[in-house]
């Protein structure tokens, strides 16, 4: 059976093609929300589009982003604490150790979508890498730093996050990843040091915001506002917290990220 492509999506894509300048690619906000993180985008604001009653928010495609998989996107937004999987980790560790001793085998990690298969394998990789002192990609180091913070290991969390950000800056690493690294550093310092690290937290967020401006990665901007809201909370600045959350909600809604916008709205409503 043939299923010809038709409808609003086709018309929207055709309109983006018509208004794009030569050598550019434009996206409407529903598409931008789907690819945020995988690609670097620049918000061009609301634009009148023929055949559409209300103005449409348009984004320009700037290039490839730092993220590659849905799990990468989840890690960039900040993962929840990893708990309750000790038995699974021990089983995988035992199988890996057996393989190292010459008893090769295949292990299948099977489960429903969203159950945590990628998270489990990622946690195993971090454990093995940390114990053997192998090089770890920056995004994994940042996740490990946040995991240490969640476990109350302030010294290792602080050191690992600072070293990762410093290395990315020193060696000119991927600038989009450097934005997320500074956000992760801010989260770690908020968790382990609180208001005492306000200056360092603010500096990390300022670096992230400056890179957003330089790279045109506007889709990351609302996450900066969320972390500024948390800093305001730590400092007892309720008006500032609400102001930053309101801006994050506005930006998420403009991007078509309804889930994130709703989460921020709940934070605002809970005060």
C-alpha positions, 0 to 999 in steps of 0.5 A: 500500500502506498502512503503518499506524504501530504498534509500540514507537515509537507506544506510547512516544509515547503514554506521553510524552503521558500523563505530560506536564503540560498545556502541556509536551512530553516526549521519550524519549531516542532522540528526544532524541538525534535532535533534540539541538541543533535543540531545547533540552532539559532532562533530567528523569532516569529515570522509570517508564513504564507498560508498560516494564520499565526506567526511561526517561530523559525530556527536556522540550522547552524551545524551538528550539535554535540549530542548523538543519541536520545540518551545523550540528550537525557544526560545533557539535561541531567540524569536522575540518581542511579539507584536500585540496580546493584544486582544488575551491575554485579551480574554484568561485572561478573560476566565481564570479569569472566571474559577477562579471564578467557571465558568469552560470552555474550550478555543480552540486556533486554527490557521495555523501552525506557526501562534503563538499558542504556543507563545501566550499560553506561553506569557499567562503563563508568565503573570499569573506566574509573577503576582502570584509569582509562581516558573517559569522554568529557560527557561521561566524566560530567555524568560521573561528577554529578553521580558523585555529587548525588552520593555526597562525595563532594571532593571528587564531584567538584574536582572532576567537574572542574577538570572537565570544564578546564580541559574543554576550555584549554584544548578548544573542545566542542563548544556546544559540549562546553556549554553543557559542561558548564551547566553540569559544573553549576549543578555539581557546585549547587549540590555540594557547596550551595550558596557558598559557591555562588561566585563560581556557579555564576561564573560557570553560568556566565560562560555557558551563556556567552557560548550560547551567544557565540554558537547560536545554540539558543535551544540551550538557553532555557536550561541556563535560566533554570540553573540561574533560578536554582542559584537564586533559590540558594541565595534566598532571592525568590523574585529572581528565582521566579523571574528566571523560571518564567523566562525558561518556561517562555523559551521552552514553550517557544521551542515547542518543548511542551514537556519542559515548559510544563515542568517549569510551570509546575515549579512556578505553581509550587511556590 
